[in-house]
């Protein structure tokens, strides 16, 4: 697992257990690597204490299908929230900014705000207050 990701998640109470390998199938590599060691967590990111709830692999499978925005945006993989109305996700069809956020009340892909091309870049943007 990337040490920079762990540093950015230092204020997130991460699970002490990893997800089973079969639960990680189909997830982006960097997200799967994190969840393989620490299966989800809740806390804040960065000096501005931006809230982050990182879903476990099991929650990703169940929550993603329960959110209307995931149905409205084909290919969107939600993997967490800000604890409120914003979801964090991965939209692989984009050329850049595949990791980002979207309103959980959004109507379509045009509302997806790409913040990075990796989980690390997304977390860095959140830590910077974006």
DRENDO-1510 file (C-alpha; in Angstrom, 1 decimal, always signed):
<recs>
REC; n; res; u; v; w
REC; 1; UNK; +0.0; +0.0; +0.0 .
REC; 2; UNK; +1.2; +3.5; -0.8 .
REC; 3; UNK; +2.7; +5.3; +2.2 .
REC; 4; UNK; +1.5; +8.7; +1.0 .
REC; 5; UNK; -2.1; +7.4; +1.0 .
REC; 6; UNK; -1.7; +6.2; +4.5 .
REC; 7; UNK; -0.3; +9.6; +5.5 .
REC; 8; UNK; -3.2; +11.4; +4.0 .
REC; 9; UNK; -5.6; +9.0; +5.8 .
REC; 10; UNK; -3.9; +9.4; +9.2 .
REC; 11; UNK; -7.1; +11.0; +10.6 .
REC; 12; UNK; -9.3; +8.3; +9.2 .
REC; 13; UNK; -10.1; +5.5; +11.5 .
REC; 14; UNK; -9.3; +2.6; +9.1 .
REC; 15; UNK; -10.4; -0.9; +9.6 .
REC; 16; UNK; -7.8; -3.1; +11.1 .
REC; 17; UNK; -8.8; -5.9; +8.7 .
REC; 18; UNK; -8.5; -6.2; +5.0 .
REC; 19; UNK; -11.2; -7.2; +2.6 .
REC; 20; UNK; -11.3; -10.8; +1.2 .
REC; 21; UNK; -9.7; -11.0; -2.2 .
REC; 22; UNK; -12.9; -12.0; -4.0 .
REC; 23; UNK; -14.6; -8.8; -2.8 .
REC; 24; UNK; -12.0; -6.7; -4.5 .
REC; 25; UNK; -12.6; -8.0; -8.1 .
REC; 26; UNK; -13.4; -5.2; -10.5 .
REC; 27; UNK; -12.1; -2.4; -8.3 .
REC; 28; UNK; -9.4; +0.0; -9.5 .
REC; 29; UNK; -6.0; -1.4; -8.5 .
REC; 30; UNK; -5.0; +1.4; -6.0 .
REC; 31; UNK; -8.4; +1.2; -4.3 .
REC; 32; UNK; -8.3; -2.6; -4.1 .
REC; 33; UNK; -4.8; -2.5; -2.6 .
REC; 34; UNK; -5.9; -0.1; +0.1 .
REC; 35; UNK; -9.0; -2.2; +0.9 .
REC; 36; UNK; -7.0; -5.4; +0.9 .
REC; 37; UNK; -5.1; -4.1; +3.9 .
REC; 38; UNK; -7.7; -1.7; +5.5 .
REC; 39; UNK; -11.3; -2.4; +4.5 .
REC; 40; UNK; -12.8; +1.0; +4.8 .
REC; 41; UNK; -12.9; +3.7; +7.5 .
REC; 42; UNK; -14.2; +7.1; +8.6 .
REC; 43; UNK; -12.6; +10.4; +9.6 .
REC; 44; UNK; -11.2; +13.5; +8.0 .
REC; 45; UNK; -8.6; +14.4; +5.4 .
REC; 46; UNK; -6.2; +17.4; +5.5 .
REC; 47; UNK; -5.8; +20.4; +7.7 .
REC; 48; UNK; -9.3; +21.6; +6.8 .
REC; 49; UNK; -10.7; +18.3; +8.2 .
REC; 50; UNK; -12.6; +17.4; +5.1 .
REC; 51; UNK; -15.0; +14.5; +6.1 .
REC; 52; UNK; -14.4; +11.1; +4.4 .
REC; 53; UNK; -16.2; +7.8; +4.8 .
REC; 54; UNK; -14.4; +5.2; +2.8 .
REC; 55; UNK; -16.7; +2.2; +2.3 .
REC; 56; UNK; -15.6; -1.4; +2.8 .
REC; 57; UNK; -15.6; -3.6; -0.2 .
REC; 58; UNK; -18.9; -5.1; +0.8 .
REC; 59; UNK; -20.4; -1.7; +1.3 .
REC; 60; UNK; -19.1; -0.6; -2.2 .
REC; 61; UNK; -21.0; -3.6; -3.7 .
REC; 62; UNK; -24.3; -2.8; -1.8 .
REC; 63; UNK; -24.2; +1.0; -1.5 .
REC; 64; UNK; -23.2; +1.7; -5.1 .
REC; 65; UNK; -26.2; -0.1; -6.4 .
REC; 66; UNK; -28.5; +1.5; -3.8 .
REC; 67; UNK; -27.6; +5.1; -4.9 .
REC; 68; UNK; -29.7; +6.5; -7.7 .
REC; 69; UNK; -26.7; +8.5; -9.0 .
REC; 70; UNK; -24.9; +5.2; -9.8 .
REC; 71; UNK; -27.8; +4.1; -11.9 .
REC; 72; UNK; -27.9; +7.5; -13.7 .
REC; 73; UNK; -24.2; +7.5; -14.5 .
REC; 74; UNK; -23.3; +4.2; -16.2 .
REC; 75; UNK; -19.9; +2.9; -15.1 .
REC; 76; UNK; -19.6; +5.1; -12.0 .
REC; 77; UNK; -18.2; +3.2; -9.1 .
REC; 78; UNK; -19.0; +4.9; -5.8 .
REC; 79; UNK; -16.6; +4.0; -2.9 .
REC; 80; UNK; -17.4; +6.6; -0.2 .
REC; 81; UNK; -19.0; +9.8; +0.8 .
REC; 82; UNK; -18.3; +13.0; +2.7 .
REC; 83; UNK; -20.9; +11.8; +5.2 .
REC; 84; UNK; -23.5; +14.0; +3.5 .
REC; 85; UNK; -24.7; +14.6; +0.0 .
REC; 86; UNK; -21.4; +14.1; -1.9 .
REC; 87; UNK; -20.1; +10.8; -3.1 .
REC; 88; UNK; -16.6; +9.8; -4.0 .
REC; 89; UNK; -16.2; +7.6; -7.0 .
REC; 90; UNK; -14.3; +6.3; -10.0 .
REC; 91; UNK; -15.5; +6.9; -13.6 .
REC; 92; UNK; -13.1; +4.8; -15.8 .
REC; 93; UNK; -14.4; +6.1; -19.2 .
REC; 94; UNK; -12.9; +9.6; -18.6 .
REC; 95; UNK; -9.5; +10.3; -20.2 .
REC; 96; UNK; -8.4; +12.2; -17.1 .
REC; 97; UNK; -9.9; +12.9; -13.7 .
REC; 98; UNK; -11.2; +9.4; -13.3 .
REC; 99; UNK; -11.4; +9.8; -9.5 .
REC; 100; UNK; -13.6; +12.5; -8.2 .
REC; 101; UNK; -16.9; +13.5; -6.5 .
REC; 102; UNK; -20.5; +13.8; -7.5 .
REC; 103; UNK; -23.6; +14.9; -5.7 .
REC; 104; UNK; -25.6; +11.9; -4.6 .
REC; 105; UNK; -28.6; +13.8; -5.9 .
REC; 106; UNK; -27.0; +14.3; -9.3 .
REC; 107; UNK; -28.7; +13.7; -12.6 .
REC; 108; UNK; -25.8; +12.6; -14.8 .
REC; 109; UNK; -22.2; +12.3; -15.6 .
REC; 110; UNK; -21.9; +16.0; -16.3 .
REC; 111; UNK; -22.1; +16.5; -12.5 .
REC; 112; UNK; -19.0; +14.3; -11.9 .
REC; 113; UNK; -16.1; +16.5; -10.8 .
REC; 114; UNK; -12.8; +14.8; -11.7 .
REC; 115; UNK; -10.1; +15.5; -9.1 .
REC; 116; UNK; -7.4; +13.1; -10.1 .
REC; 117; UNK; -6.3; +10.1; -12.0 .
REC; 118; UNK; -5.5; +8.0; -8.9 .
REC; 119; UNK; -6.7; +7.5; -5.4 .
REC; 120; UNK; -3.6; +9.3; -4.2 .
REC; 121; UNK; -4.4; +12.4; -6.3 .
REC; 122; UNK; -8.0; +12.4; -5.1 .
REC; 123; UNK; -6.9; +12.4; -1.5 .
REC; 124; UNK; -4.4; +15.1; -2.1 .
REC; 125; UNK; -7.1; +17.3; -3.6 .
REC; 126; UNK; -9.4; +16.7; -0.7 .
REC; 127; UNK; -6.6; +17.4; +1.8 .
REC; 128; UNK; -5.9; +20.7; -0.1 .
REC; 129; UNK; -9.5; +21.7; +0.6 .
REC; 130; UNK; -11.0; +21.0; -2.9 .
</recs>
